[in-house]
Amino acid sequence: MPIAEPSPLVPAPSALRANLLAAFPAPDQFDPVLAHFLEQASQQLAQWLGSAALRSPLPAFAALAAAAAPAQLELDWAGLGPAALLADLQRVMDGAYNPNHPGALAHLDPPPLAASIAAELVCAGLNNNLLSEELSPSLSQLERQVCIWLAQRLGMPAGSGGVAASGGTLSNLMALVTARRAAGLACCPDAVVLASADAHVSLNKAMAVMGLPATALLSIPVDAGGRLDVEALAELLAQQRRLGIPVIAVVATAGTTVRGAVDPLSAMAALCKQQGVWLHVDGAIGAVFGLIAGHRQRVAGIELADSVTINPQKLLGITKTSSLLLLAEPRQLGAAFATGLPYMEPSWGGGHGGECGLQGSRPGEVLKLWLGLRQLGLEGIEKLLDGAIARRRQLQQLLAGNGKLLLRGGSLHLLAFTPAAASVEQAELWSQTTRQRLLAEGLMLSRPLYAGRHHLKAVLGNPHTGPDHLAQLAQLVQASLHD
Ligand SMILES: *Cc1c(COP(=O)(O)O)cnc(C)c1O
């Protein structure tokens, strides 16, 4: 096929300058300047990742100031060349949170997976749009297939599938909107959602977006292990029925945010089935354990849910964002969100991405998930899960030894703790000073307020964290209790 001559009407001003980096890559020839630029950016990133342990998990405030100095935000009239652009990038990198540090244990933000990084770069270059099939033919197909694969691995029924979303907050919102539609309650102002007291704050946001009052989220107490009390749920459901209040859904949490507790999913599923109520499992933290046979019992019953949120961006290290909403009946998504997309060619492959979710234009985030899973393999996933559980057990053992801490864990890879004998005020002060001391040694924990007291919390999903780091952590915590 003959390739058209580049039109003289299309100027390429940046290509005329000394640096020769074209603003838009040439469509008819390999551009060595572009390739070199991407290589240099990759080199810089690999340096940053490879020197993570030499810095702190949290950058110094001076680095933050440099990254966002007003002078850096002014646009140069003629635009910048590659060297200046790379320097701009470096300033922001210097002020960035450092998840590849072995002591980065504060949150559910692990080091990035190598294949995921490459896929993210390629995804940006493809610049496809999951809104519609013709704007992302291969990626639309891939997203459907990966959702089906994930649902099958979790043991969901044949015909299950789903959609990718920009984060678990959005997956949870889409689940509740879909459940509400399926229950015929889309326009009902009185309907309620039931979830445990430890459920994620994204449910509160969902209430606001769905036009429901904050009080429409009914809270069920948890037991000593942080798991929803099923008897209390049964009572509350019966009460709603007596009062004639319609229920949109029950939300179970598979992995609560502070302690990683998993609600009794099977019992909740049985109850919901009996009552004809939609069960959504917020598995943003825990659902990945259902992918591997040896860990599946940690989230047993997840396969019985009507919908499941899973966040591969958390433990698996798929680069953000990577969340999916999986449904036993994925066509329910279309019932809730489809608009007909009148300005698009019809989908030929099984539905437009923009017709089965809230988002319109969105990137092919499934690429970095798929490539990351391909790189890990089932063995790699299992090792990640094994390692995370082993580290939580080690830390739990070390901290239990001193007898002065109240430990709050679960069956996953999170552990929160607070001095057992301290007052609320003492616990807050302890959490502040201990976090600072740990940070000075390169160990970053978070400081959640849980059950009315400040705790320190470790998320043990970071594969770079070794037994020595945990021993040091336990020792510093031990010392903090003697002050
Ligand atoms: C992280 C988390 C979410 C929200 O996910 P985002 O990707 O941060 O929006 C929802 N539920 C639970 C239990 C979580 O831990």
The ligand as an SDF file (V2000), in Angstrom:
LIG
                    3D

 15 15  0  0  0  0  0  0  0  0999 V2000
   -8.9150    0.1890   49.0350 C   0  0  0  0  0  0  0  0  0  0  0  0
  -10.2770   -0.2430   49.3550 C   0  0  0  0  0  0  0  0  0  0  0  0
  -11.3760    0.2180   48.6180 C   0  0  0  0  0  0  0  0  0  0  0  0
  -11.2800    1.3420   47.6300 C   0  0  0  0  0  0  0  0  0  0  0  0
  -10.4300    1.1130   46.5880 O   0  0  0  0  0  0  0  0  0  0  0  0
   -9.7440    2.3290   45.8100 P   0  0  0  0  0  0  0  0  0  0  0  0
   -9.0560    1.6210   44.7100 O   0  0  0  0  0  0  0  0  0  0  0  0
   -8.8320    3.0080   46.7850 O   0  0  0  0  0  0  0  0  0  0  0  0
  -10.8080    3.2400   45.3240 O   0  0  0  0  0  0  0  0  0  0  0  0
  -12.6050   -0.3330   48.8760 C   0  0  0  0  0  0  0  0  0  0  0  0
  -12.7620   -1.2590   49.8280 N   0  0  0  0  0  0  0  0  0  0  0  0
  -11.7370   -1.7040   50.5730 C   0  0  0  0  0  0  0  0  0  0  0  0
  -11.9880   -2.7490   51.6080 C   0  0  0  0  0  0  0  0  0  0  0  0
  -10.4610   -1.1860   50.3670 C   0  0  0  0  0  0  0  0  0  0  0  0
   -9.4530   -1.5870   51.1570 O   0  0  0  0  0  0  0  0  0  0  0  0
  1  2  1  0
  2  3  1  0
  2 14  2  0
  3  4  1  0
  3 10  2  0
  4  5  1  0
  5  6  1  0
  6  7  2  0
  6  8  1  0
  6  9  1  0
 10 11  1  0
 11 12  2  0
 12 13  1  0
 12 14  1  0
 14 15  1  0
M  END
$$$$
